Amino acid sequence: MTTAEWHVVGMTCAHCVAAVQEELAAINGVQSVDVVLETGQVTVTSDRPLEEHAVAAAVEEAGYRLA
């Protein structure tokens, strides 16, 4: 297992958090996603290291971007 942290900008509500969680959870190998709305901090636990471009693409699909 590996854990990585990113900062997502543009989230303003619980719906934003849910959208980011849903898109990140769909990445192959992701075990859990924790999003803190107030700080934009996103922690992803996966069975292997994730490529940043895959995480960025998932966050962008949700309508936000990595800082």
Sequence and secondary structure as in RCSB ss.txt:
>XXXX:A:sequence
MTTAEWHVVGMTCAHCVAAVQEELAAINGVQSVDVVLETGQVTVTSDRPLEEHAVAAAVEEAGYRLA
>XXXX:A:secstr
 EEEEEEEES  SHHHHHHHHHHHHTSTTEEEEEEETTTTEEEEEESS   HHHHHHHHHHTT EE 
